[in-house]
Amino acid sequence: MRSVTVEIDSIDEARDYVENNYGPVFQKKLQSRGIKKKQSVWDNSNVLLNGRNIRQLDETVLKDGDNLDLLPRVAGG
């Protein structure tokens, strides 16, 4: 398991950080599987905020000490 600690203020900032830093690696992995279409690493992950899926939360306001986890799903179908 890999872990990174960063200072961010919003979910949008978190998404940008993930896409900019890990998107290229994700694209290479997809290409190695024969998938040519560019895809989002964020959209192909289950994103958890303090253990709860952000898609199921009414509000996604970040506070000091919050943890975001990205759990990859199978991409490209």
Phi, psi and omega in degrees: 000136178257146181224140178225139175248124179223156175263112177225158183249348185208164176297323178298319176296320179297316179299314179300317179300313181297312182298316182290324185266332185239347179303313180299322178294319179298316180297319178298319179297317178297316180299323179294341177263005178086012180264114185270330184292131178293135180227158181272129176296323180296313182291340179259024178229153167273119183258120181250133173252111184052041175088357181244136180300126184294337179289345180257000180268141176289326185224137179237058177273130180271144176233161176306134177089357178295150177242130173251131176240135174249118179250113185296143171253169177291125182261149172085349175063000000 
